């Protein structure tokens, strides 16, 4: 094991779980407009039912053990402790693959897809497509340390993960894949660290061309896409504004109330998934709650949402005329937040693979792990 890397095991204290149960039992629920469903936000009846299940049936120790079946480590990179799963591939020449989550996700998104990537032969694939997977918790998320200074933004995070892969783990070249913030981070890595990358693969396009909507040659499809983006901005980005401007104020409630934290996160899993209004069509209750638990037991909801503030105040944008030249694979899932036409993506990326998926949404690794794993394998199979 390289110097500076320490084995890590998830072990939540019994006192934390006892405190959680007490807080759930004391939840003070708000009122709700009759027959409003999810229109105003998280539905009251659904949340009450989920909180009752959390309090009486959900078993954290079971899911803690499932997470611990992976090999966990921590290492200090640029003075911040980074937690990561590091699973060796089973094949003749596994490629190193950095796998990045976003908000409000966590490493829990990857519990099904990691074995598909490390051991494809056991999941109907070719052992030649195996990866050695490195799946970190973002700085300030889950079991990574919380940043203590300003400007832990996309640029800084990309540099941290480059150093994790090259300096700490010794992978001079590797692939990188991400969704949500993960897609922005690997895109930044593709912009500035292309010499270290076989390629990048994203399941969300989170950066735009420098010219944006002012490009003089927008196609009709791109104009429709930009209209969709504006409707999303008007109707669904309230969370971005509060997290990008006053995350500290939000944190007092979410860090103190498990029901409040659950409502804040689960609403996004419903809205952003391919669940057609029923969140449990895409995720089990245990999947939803285990992801919430990672935020609760680590008390990282504040440090996670602060990323929105740092990106808003220290943004990353492509320079005019610039494009990310690292070979890129893009998987477009039908319920993803941003679904541009290929021509738009090619303004940003050197697109080598473009796949329009039949199902799935924003949390593709959880919703459709086989589809995403298959596309990652197919893309990197051609990258050397």
ZAPAKOL-524575 format. One record per residue (C-alpha): residue number from 1; residue in three letters; x negated, y negated, z. Coordinates in nm, 4 decimals. Layout:
<r NUM; ALA; <X; Y; Z>>
...
END
This chain:
<r 1; UNK; <0.0000; 0.0000; 0.0000>>
<r 2; UNK; <-0.1369; -0.3409; -0.0967>>
<r 3; UNK; <-0.2523; -0.5759; 0.1771>>
<r 4; UNK; <0.0196; -0.8057; 0.3023>>
<r 5; UNK; <0.3069; -0.5700; 0.2195>>
<r 6; UNK; <0.4943; -0.4283; 0.5158>>
<r 7; UNK; <0.7623; -0.1583; 0.5160>>
<r 8; UNK; <1.1007; -0.2941; 0.6126>>
<r 9; UNK; <1.4103; -0.1212; 0.7443>>
<r 10; UNK; <1.7546; -0.2740; 0.7857>>
<r 11; UNK; <1.8495; -0.2351; 1.1508>>
<r 12; UNK; <2.1258; -0.4617; 1.2785>>
<r 13; UNK; <2.1482; -0.4841; 1.6574>>
<r 14; UNK; <2.4516; -0.3326; 1.8278>>
<r 15; UNK; <2.5127; -0.6687; 1.9956>>
<r 16; UNK; <2.5582; -0.8341; 1.6549>>
<r 17; UNK; <2.8211; -0.5785; 1.5558>>
<r 18; UNK; <3.0000; -0.6117; 1.8907>>
<r 19; UNK; <3.0079; -0.9901; 1.8560>>
<r 20; UNK; <3.1460; -0.9547; 1.5036>>
<r 21; UNK; <3.4302; -0.7322; 1.6197>>
<r 22; UNK; <3.5198; -0.9798; 1.8928>>
<r 23; UNK; <3.5226; -1.2690; 1.6486>>
<r 24; UNK; <3.7411; -1.0762; 1.4037>>
<r 25; UNK; <3.9877; -1.0002; 1.6836>>
<r 26; UNK; <4.0105; -1.3717; 1.7658>>
<r 27; UNK; <4.0591; -1.4933; 1.4097>>
<r 28; UNK; <4.2899; -1.7926; 1.3906>>
<r 29; UNK; <4.4482; -1.7733; 1.0461>>
<r 30; UNK; <4.5834; -2.0854; 0.8715>>
<r 31; UNK; <4.9252; -2.1300; 0.7134>>
<r 32; UNK; <5.0019; -2.0831; 0.3459>>
<r 33; UNK; <5.2507; -2.2103; 0.0865>>
<r 34; UNK; <5.5115; -1.9400; 0.0275>>
<r 35; UNK; <5.4677; -1.7282; -0.2855>>
<r 36; UNK; <5.1469; -1.9099; -0.3836>>
<r 37; UNK; <4.9409; -1.5934; -0.4314>>
<r 38; UNK; <4.5765; -1.6913; -0.4870>>
<r 39; UNK; <4.6559; -2.0252; -0.6502>>
<r 40; UNK; <4.5335; -2.2322; -0.3544>>
<r 41; UNK; <4.2437; -1.9977; -0.2759>>
<r 42; UNK; <4.2140; -1.6695; -0.0897>>
<r 43; UNK; <4.5563; -1.5161; -0.0313>>
<r 44; UNK; <4.6559; -1.5053; 0.3360>>
<r 45; UNK; <4.8193; -1.1616; 0.3358>>
<r 46; UNK; <4.5239; -1.0050; 0.1545>>
<r 47; UNK; <4.2711; -1.1586; 0.3908>>
<r 48; UNK; <4.4638; -1.0504; 0.7002>>
<r 49; UNK; <4.4728; -0.6955; 0.5701>>
<r 50; UNK; <4.1024; -0.7000; 0.4804>>
<r 51; UNK; <4.0040; -0.8434; 0.8200>>
<r 52; UNK; <4.2080; -0.5736; 0.9950>>
<r 53; UNK; <4.0300; -0.3072; 0.7905>>
<r 54; UNK; <3.6944; -0.4702; 0.8701>>
<r 55; UNK; <3.7742; -0.4685; 1.2399>>
<r 56; UNK; <3.9181; -0.1172; 1.2712>>
<r 57; UNK; <3.7868; 0.1051; 0.9893>>
<r 58; UNK; <3.4810; -0.0386; 0.8163>>
<r 59; UNK; <3.1583; 0.1361; 0.9202>>
<r 60; UNK; <2.8479; -0.0817; 0.8821>>
<r 61; UNK; <2.6171; 0.1931; 1.0060>>
<r 62; UNK; <2.7223; 0.4133; 0.7149>>
<r 63; UNK; <2.6394; 0.1428; 0.4606>>
<r 64; UNK; <2.3247; 0.0387; 0.6426>>
<r 65; UNK; <2.2039; 0.3988; 0.6044>>
<r 66; UNK; <2.2962; 0.3967; 0.2343>>
<r 67; UNK; <2.0946; 0.0794; 0.1797>>
<r 68; UNK; <1.8025; 0.2275; 0.3720>>
<r 69; UNK; <1.7791; 0.5225; 0.1352>>
<r 70; UNK; <1.5845; 0.2820; -0.0865>>
<r 71; UNK; <1.2269; 0.1780; -0.0094>>
<r 72; UNK; <1.2331; -0.1696; 0.1447>>
<r 73; UNK; <0.9380; -0.4006; 0.2014>>
<r 74; UNK; <0.8518; -0.7548; 0.2959>>
<r 75; UNK; <0.5601; -0.9683; 0.1850>>
<r 76; UNK; <0.4620; -1.3303; 0.2322>>
<r 77; UNK; <0.4557; -1.5253; -0.0940>>
<r 78; UNK; <0.3687; -1.8948; -0.0837>>
<r 79; UNK; <0.4292; -1.8885; 0.2902>>
<r 80; UNK; <0.7807; -1.7411; 0.2794>>
<r 81; UNK; <0.8694; -1.3830; 0.3687>>
<r 82; UNK; <1.0294; -1.2096; 0.0706>>
<r 83; UNK; <1.2265; -0.8887; 0.1173>>
<r 84; UNK; <1.2420; -0.6485; -0.1743>>
<r 85; UNK; <1.3401; -0.2979; -0.2732>>
<r 86; UNK; <1.0599; -0.1200; -0.4609>>
<r 87; UNK; <1.1651; 0.2060; -0.6269>>
<r 88; UNK; <0.9218; 0.4040; -0.8370>>
<r 89; UNK; <1.0394; 0.5222; -1.1773>>
<r 90; UNK; <1.0596; 0.8872; -1.2756>>
<r 91; UNK; <0.9300; 0.9175; -1.6294>>
<r 92; UNK; <0.6124; 0.9312; -1.8367>>
<r 93; UNK; <0.5454; 0.5560; -1.8299>>
<r 94; UNK; <0.7933; 0.3532; -1.6229>>
<r 95; UNK; <0.7981; -0.0181; -1.6992>>
<r 96; UNK; <0.8015; -0.2527; -1.3987>>
<r 97; UNK; <1.1345; -0.4370; -1.3866>>
<r 98; UNK; <1.2211; -0.7351; -1.1673>>
<r 99; UNK; <1.5944; -0.7238; -1.0919>>
<r 100; UNK; <1.7507; -1.0445; -0.9541>>
<r 101; UNK; <2.0914; -1.1195; -0.8024>>
<r 102; UNK; <2.2675; -1.4519; -0.7484>>
<r 103; UNK; <2.5301; -1.6135; -0.5242>>
<r 104; UNK; <2.7462; -1.4865; -0.3569>>
<r 105; UNK; <2.5837; -1.1557; -0.4298>>
<r 106; UNK; <2.2951; -0.9663; -0.2747>>
<r 107; UNK; <2.0846; -0.6551; -0.3215>>
<r 108; UNK; <2.4095; -0.4651; -0.2545>>
<r 109; UNK; <2.4969; -0.5302; -0.6180>>
<r 110; UNK; <2.2235; -0.2914; -0.7259>>
<r 111; UNK; <2.2870; 0.0236; -0.5222>>
<r 112; UNK; <2.4399; 0.2107; -0.8171>>
<r 113; UNK; <2.2289; 0.0722; -1.0995>>
<r 114; UNK; <1.8841; 0.1177; -0.9426>>
<r 115; UNK; <1.8946; 0.5013; -0.9653>>
<r 116; UNK; <2.0179; 0.4735; -1.3251>>
<r 117; UNK; <1.7138; 0.2625; -1.4091>>
<r 118; UNK; <1.4502; 0.4519; -1.2107>>
<r 119; UNK; <1.5695; 0.8016; -1.3006>>
<r 120; UNK; <1.7583; 0.7822; -1.6307>>
<r 121; UNK; <1.7258; 1.1568; -1.6921>>
<r 122; UNK; <1.9527; 1.2230; -1.3916>>
<r 123; UNK; <2.2128; 0.9867; -1.5349>>
<r 124; UNK; <2.2388; 1.1059; -1.8936>>
<r 125; UNK; <1.9429; 0.9037; -2.0229>>
<r 126; UNK; <1.5934; 0.9547; -2.1566>>
<r 127; UNK; <1.3088; 0.9721; -1.8988>>
<r 128; UNK; <1.1029; 0.7639; -2.1418>>
<r 129; UNK; <1.3314; 0.4705; -2.0519>>
<r 130; UNK; <1.2492; 0.4798; -1.6807>>
<r 131; UNK; <1.1679; 0.1642; -1.4847>>
<r 132; UNK; <0.9945; 0.1000; -1.1562>>
<r 133; UNK; <1.2421; -0.1449; -1.0046>>
<r 134; UNK; <1.1595; -0.4406; -0.7803>>
<r 135; UNK; <1.4830; -0.5928; -0.6464>>
<r 136; UNK; <1.4194; -0.8833; -0.4078>>
<r 137; UNK; <1.6526; -1.0857; -0.1921>>
<r 138; UNK; <1.6247; -1.4448; -0.3139>>
<r 139; UNK; <1.4547; -1.6884; -0.0724>>
<r 140; UNK; <1.7146; -1.7782; 0.1890>>
<r 141; UNK; <1.9335; -1.4800; 0.1002>>
<r 142; UNK; <1.9839; -1.1622; 0.2972>>
<r 143; UNK; <1.6648; -1.0214; 0.4450>>
<r 144; UNK; <1.4263; -1.2763; 0.2939>>
<r 145; UNK; <1.3180; -1.5716; 0.5044>>
<r 146; UNK; <1.5039; -1.8994; 0.4915>>
<r 147; UNK; <1.3102; -2.1806; 0.3217>>
<r 148; UNK; <1.1984; -2.4413; 0.5729>>
<r 149; UNK; <1.1303; -2.7199; 0.3235>>
<r 150; UNK; <1.3082; -2.8935; 0.0383>>
<r 151; UNK; <1.2977; -2.8080; -0.3320>>
<r 152; UNK; <1.3240; -2.4277; -0.3189>>
<r 153; UNK; <1.4828; -2.4485; -0.6630>>
<r 154; UNK; <1.4733; -2.2443; -0.9839>>
<r 155; UNK; <1.1178; -2.3480; -1.0662>>
<r 156; UNK; <0.9807; -2.2669; -0.7209>>
<r 157; UNK; <1.1678; -1.9359; -0.7005>>
<r 158; UNK; <1.0447; -1.8286; -1.0436>>
<r 159; UNK; <0.6864; -1.8954; -0.9334>>
<r 160; UNK; <0.7380; -1.6954; -0.6141>>
<r 161; UNK; <0.8656; -1.3937; -0.8049>>
<r 162; UNK; <0.5858; -1.4144; -1.0602>>
<r 163; UNK; <0.3383; -1.4013; -0.7708>>
<r 164; UNK; <0.5303; -1.1170; -0.6061>>
<r 165; UNK; <0.5064; -0.9094; -0.9231>>
<r 166; UNK; <0.1498; -0.9984; -1.0256>>
<r 167; UNK; <-0.0495; -1.0995; -0.7176>>
<r 168; UNK; <0.1257; -0.8888; -0.4528>>
<r 169; UNK; <0.2344; -0.5793; -0.6470>>
<r 170; UNK; <-0.0306; -0.5901; -0.9189>>
<r 171; UNK; <0.1975; -0.5715; -1.2233>>
<r 172; UNK; <0.0237; -0.7842; -1.4843>>
<r 173; UNK; <0.3180; -0.7457; -1.7234>>
<r 174; UNK; <0.6758; -0.6592; -1.6418>>
<r 175; UNK; <1.0350; -0.7047; -1.7525>>
<r 176; UNK; <1.2860; -0.9260; -1.5728>>
<r 177; UNK; <1.6639; -0.9040; -1.5565>>
<r 178; UNK; <1.9227; -1.1183; -1.3822>>
<r 179; UNK; <2.2739; -1.2493; -1.3526>>
<r 180; UNK; <2.4025; -1.5723; -1.1962>>
<r 181; UNK; <2.1048; -1.7490; -1.0293>>
<r 182; UNK; <1.8996; -1.4453; -1.1269>>
<r 183; UNK; <1.9574; -1.5260; -1.4929>>
<r 184; UNK; <1.8363; -1.8833; -1.4419>>
<r 185; UNK; <1.5250; -1.7638; -1.2593>>
<r 186; UNK; <1.4282; -1.5056; -1.5211>>
<r 187; UNK; <1.4995; -1.7617; -1.7944>>
<r 188; UNK; <1.2580; -2.0035; -1.6284>>
<r 189; UNK; <1.0060; -1.7209; -1.6054>>
<r 190; UNK; <1.0566; -1.6575; -1.9755>>
<r 191; UNK; <0.9904; -2.0238; -2.0487>>
<r 192; UNK; <0.6620; -2.0585; -1.8595>>
<r 193; UNK; <0.5295; -1.7080; -1.7868>>
<r 194; UNK; <0.5933; -1.5315; -2.1162>>
<r 195; UNK; <0.2423; -1.3863; -2.1253>>
<r 196; UNK; <0.3341; -1.1782; -1.8186>>
<r 197; UNK; <0.6629; -1.0469; -1.9552>>
<r 198; UNK; <0.7647; -0.7645; -2.1862>>
<r 199; UNK; <1.0896; -0.9551; -2.2207>>
<r 200; UNK; <1.3848; -1.0874; -2.0242>>
<r 201; UNK; <1.7412; -0.9611; -2.0093>>
<r 202; UNK; <2.0352; -1.1627; -1.8773>>
<r 203; UNK; <2.4040; -1.0932; -1.8262>>
<r 204; UNK; <2.4879; -1.4618; -1.7865>>
<r 205; UNK; <2.3594; -1.7590; -1.9819>>
<r 206; UNK; <2.2885; -2.0196; -1.7179>>
<r 207; UNK; <2.0795; -2.2709; -1.9093>>
<r 208; UNK; <2.1783; -2.4794; -2.2094>>
<r 209; UNK; <1.9837; -2.6289; -2.4982>>
<r 210; UNK; <1.8329; -2.9680; -2.4261>>
<r 211; UNK; <2.0663; -3.1328; -2.6793>>
<r 212; UNK; <2.3728; -2.9712; -2.5201>>
<r 213; UNK; <2.7109; -3.0845; -2.6465>>
<r 214; UNK; <2.5410; -3.3733; -2.8277>>
<r 215; UNK; <2.3761; -3.1489; -3.0844>>
<r 216; UNK; <2.4680; -3.2872; -3.4281>>
<r 217; UNK; <2.5313; -2.9469; -3.5876>>
<r 218; UNK; <2.7733; -2.7794; -3.3440>>
<r 219; UNK; <2.9723; -2.4993; -3.5027>>
<r 220; UNK; <3.3505; -2.4629; -3.4524>>
<r 221; UNK; <3.2837; -2.1657; -3.2215>>
<r 222; UNK; <3.0459; -2.3736; -3.0122>>
<r 223; UNK; <3.3032; -2.6520; -2.9803>>
<r 224; UNK; <3.5606; -2.4009; -2.8545>>
<r 225; UNK; <3.3040; -2.2681; -2.6082>>
<r 226; UNK; <3.2296; -2.6182; -2.4779>>
<r 227; UNK; <3.6034; -2.6734; -2.4271>>
<r 228; UNK; <3.6159; -2.3530; -2.2226>>
<r 229; UNK; <3.3232; -2.4745; -2.0136>>
<r 230; UNK; <3.5007; -2.8030; -1.9435>>
<r 231; UNK; <3.8152; -2.6212; -1.8299>>
<r 232; UNK; <3.6040; -2.4059; -1.5994>>
<r 233; UNK; <3.4332; -2.7158; -1.4633>>
<r 234; UNK; <3.7661; -2.8826; -1.3901>>
<r 235; UNK; <3.9373; -2.5837; -1.2311>>
<r 236; UNK; <3.6758; -2.3609; -1.0721>>
<r 237; UNK; <3.3670; -2.5523; -0.9618>>
<r 238; UNK; <3.4760; -2.7043; -0.6310>>
<r 239; UNK; <3.2439; -2.4623; -0.4523>>
<r 240; UNK; <2.9519; -2.5956; -0.6595>>
<r 241; UNK; <3.0225; -2.9543; -0.5591>>
<r 242; UNK; <3.0402; -2.8904; -0.1852>>
<r 243; UNK; <2.7438; -2.6503; -0.1906>>
<r 244; UNK; <2.5490; -2.8891; -0.4113>>
<r 245; UNK; <2.6179; -3.2009; -0.2047>>
<r 246; UNK; <2.7000; -3.1137; 0.1590>>
<r 247; UNK; <2.6112; -2.7471; 0.2212>>
<r 248; UNK; <2.5259; -2.8122; 0.5836>>
<r 249; UNK; <2.8801; -2.9276; 0.6624>>
<r 250; UNK; <3.0272; -2.6163; 0.5020>>
<r 251; UNK; <2.7877; -2.3900; 0.6907>>
<r 252; UNK; <2.9225; -2.4636; 1.0386>>
<r 253; UNK; <3.2531; -2.2971; 0.9606>>
<r 254; UNK; <3.1195; -2.0110; 0.7482>>
<r 255; UNK; <2.8364; -1.9225; 0.9866>>
<r 256; UNK; <3.0746; -1.9199; 1.2848>>
<r 257; UNK; <3.3798; -1.7428; 1.1420>>
<r 258; UNK; <3.3463; -1.4006; 0.9768>>
<r 259; UNK; <3.6989; -1.4316; 0.8360>>
<r 260; UNK; <3.6093; -1.7700; 0.6878>>
<r 261; UNK; <3.2907; -1.6324; 0.5362>>
<r 262; UNK; <3.4814; -1.3365; 0.3939>>
<r 263; UNK; <3.7462; -1.5620; 0.2396>>
<r 264; UNK; <3.4828; -1.7857; 0.0804>>
<r 265; UNK; <3.2969; -1.4945; -0.0793>>
<r 266; UNK; <3.5770; -1.2523; -0.1694>>
<r 267; UNK; <3.7700; -1.5180; -0.3604>>
<r 268; UNK; <3.4752; -1.5427; -0.5983>>
<r 269; UNK; <3.4608; -1.1667; -0.6474>>
<r 270; UNK; <3.8275; -1.1733; -0.7461>>
<r 271; UNK; <3.8094; -1.4805; -0.9704>>
<r 272; UNK; <3.4872; -1.3863; -1.1465>>
<r 273; UNK; <3.5462; -1.0147; -1.2049>>
<r 274; UNK; <3.7351; -0.8200; -1.4678>>
<r 275; UNK; <3.9983; -0.7200; -1.2108>>
<r 276; UNK; <4.3073; -0.8815; -1.3690>>
<r 277; UNK; <4.4073; -1.0385; -1.0379>>
<r 278; UNK; <4.3568; -0.7302; -0.8190>>
<r 279; UNK; <4.0071; -0.7480; -0.6726>>
<r 280; UNK; <4.0173; -0.3847; -0.5642>>
<r 281; UNK; <4.0445; -0.2731; -0.9251>>
<r 282; UNK; <3.6813; -0.3772; -0.9623>>
<r 283; UNK; <3.5406; -0.3261; -0.6110>>
<r 284; UNK; <3.6191; -0.1131; -0.3107>>
<r 285; UNK; <3.6855; -0.2778; 0.0236>>
<r 286; UNK; <3.3621; -0.1341; 0.1526>>
<r 287; UNK; <3.1656; -0.2864; -0.1362>>
<r 288; UNK; <3.3168; -0.6278; -0.0699>>
<r 289; UNK; <3.2589; -0.6133; 0.3035>>
<r 290; UNK; <2.9048; -0.4756; 0.2834>>
<r 291; UNK; <2.8070; -0.7703; 0.0681>>
<r 292; UNK; <2.9723; -1.0103; 0.3155>>
<r 293; UNK; <2.7974; -0.8305; 0.6003>>
<r 294; UNK; <2.4555; -0.9031; 0.4505>>
<r 295; UNK; <2.5322; -1.2747; 0.4773>>
<r 296; UNK; <2.6852; -1.2381; 0.8253>>
<r 297; UNK; <2.4197; -1.0316; 0.9998>>
<r 298; UNK; <2.1336; -1.2400; 0.8565>>
<r 299; UNK; <2.3100; -1.5757; 0.9033>>
<r 300; UNK; <2.2014; -1.6825; 0.5548>>
<r 301; UNK; <2.5172; -1.8378; 0.4164>>
<r 302; UNK; <2.3725; -2.1859; 0.4791>>
<r 303; UNK; <2.0313; -2.1170; 0.3279>>
<r 304; UNK; <2.1918; -1.9390; 0.0314>>
<r 305; UNK; <2.4305; -2.2198; -0.0572>>
<r 306; UNK; <2.1498; -2.4725; -0.0139>>
<r 307; UNK; <2.0094; -2.3461; -0.3438>>
<r 308; UNK; <2.2921; -2.5370; -0.5131>>
<r 309; UNK; <2.1737; -2.8575; -0.3439>>
<r 310; UNK; <1.8126; -2.7993; -0.4432>>
<r 311; UNK; <1.9038; -2.7266; -0.8057>>
<r 312; UNK; <2.1299; -3.0313; -0.8210>>
<r 313; UNK; <1.8603; -3.2600; -0.6823>>
<r 314; UNK; <1.5567; -3.0910; -0.8400>>
<r 315; UNK; <1.6983; -2.9511; -1.1657>>
<r 316; UNK; <1.5363; -2.7409; -1.4330>>
<r 317; UNK; <1.6214; -2.8190; -1.7946>>
<r 318; UNK; <1.4639; -2.7289; -2.1245>>
<r 319; UNK; <1.2710; -3.0082; -2.2905>>
<r 320; UNK; <1.4136; -3.1530; -2.6151>>
<r 321; UNK; <1.3408; -2.9199; -2.9018>>
<r 322; UNK; <1.2191; -2.6436; -2.6705>>
<r 323; UNK; <1.3398; -2.2831; -2.6687>>
<r 324; UNK; <1.2555; -1.9858; -2.4496>>
<r 325; UNK; <1.0385; -1.7799; -2.6833>>
<r 326; UNK; <1.0032; -1.4700; -2.4653>>
<r 327; UNK; <1.2019; -1.1869; -2.6318>>
<r 328; UNK; <1.5488; -1.1860; -2.4786>>
<r 329; UNK; <1.8335; -0.9399; -2.4466>>
<r 330; UNK; <2.1788; -1.0738; -2.3637>>
<r 331; UNK; <2.4823; -0.8753; -2.2456>>
<r 332; UNK; <2.8129; -1.0628; -2.2671>>
<r 333; UNK; <3.0836; -0.9254; -2.0375>>
<r 334; UNK; <3.4449; -1.0268; -2.1113>>
<r 335; UNK; <3.5228; -1.1748; -1.7676>>
<r 336; UNK; <3.1908; -1.3588; -1.7276>>
<r 337; UNK; <3.2137; -1.7276; -1.6393>>
<r 338; UNK; <3.0174; -1.8416; -1.9450>>
<r 339; UNK; <3.0655; -1.6622; -2.2774>>
<r 340; UNK; <2.8960; -1.8601; -2.5532>>
<r 341; UNK; <2.8765; -1.7565; -2.9163>>
<r 342; UNK; <2.5492; -1.6041; -3.0263>>
<r 343; UNK; <2.4510; -1.9144; -3.2226>>
<r 344; UNK; <2.4577; -2.1181; -2.9003>>
<r 345; UNK; <2.2422; -1.8604; -2.7212>>
<r 346; UNK; <1.9921; -1.8660; -3.0054>>
<r 347; UNK; <1.9426; -2.2383; -2.9520>>
<r 348; UNK; <1.8082; -2.1416; -2.6068>>
<r 349; UNK; <1.6532; -1.7960; -2.6383>>
<r 350; UNK; <1.4565; -1.5782; -2.8764>>
<r 351; UNK; <1.7468; -1.3319; -2.8925>>
<r 352; UNK; <1.6414; -0.9787; -2.9859>>
<r 353; UNK; <1.9486; -0.7948; -2.8591>>
<r 354; UNK; <2.3053; -0.9225; -2.8250>>
<r 355; UNK; <2.5722; -0.6927; -2.6823>>
<r 356; UNK; <2.9391; -0.7800; -2.6350>>
<r 357; UNK; <3.0674; -0.5457; -2.3666>>
<r 358; UNK; <3.4158; -0.3865; -2.3578>>
<r 359; UNK; <3.4732; -0.4473; -1.9840>>
<r 360; UNK; <3.3220; -0.6129; -1.6807>>
<r 361; UNK; <3.2622; -0.9551; -1.5364>>
<r 362; UNK; <3.0188; -1.1655; -1.3393>>
<r 363; UNK; <2.8998; -0.8884; -1.1053>>
<r 364; UNK; <2.8143; -0.6524; -1.3882>>
<r 365; UNK; <2.5729; -0.4323; -1.1932>>
<r 366; UNK; <2.8552; -0.3500; -0.9492>>
<r 367; UNK; <3.1472; -0.3458; -1.1920>>
<r 368; UNK; <2.9929; -0.1694; -1.4906>>
<r 369; UNK; <2.6545; -0.0288; -1.3860>>
<r 370; UNK; <2.6427; 0.2297; -1.6658>>
<r 371; UNK; <2.7077; -0.0306; -1.9361>>
<r 372; UNK; <2.4493; -0.2703; -1.7961>>
<r 373; UNK; <2.1877; 0.0003; -1.7344>>
<r 374; UNK; <2.2321; 0.1319; -2.0869>>
<r 375; UNK; <2.1814; -0.2130; -2.2362>>
<r 376; UNK; <1.8741; -0.2827; -2.0240>>
<r 377; UNK; <1.7222; 0.0478; -2.1318>>
<r 378; UNK; <1.7992; -0.0121; -2.4995>>
<r 379; UNK; <1.6501; -0.3617; -2.4953>>
<r 380; UNK; <1.3260; -0.2830; -2.3139>>
<r 381; UNK; <1.2761; 0.0380; -2.5138>>
<r 382; UNK; <1.1633; -0.1870; -2.8014>>
<r 383; UNK; <0.9549; -0.4251; -2.5867>>
<r 384; UNK; <0.5812; -0.3656; -2.5441>>
END
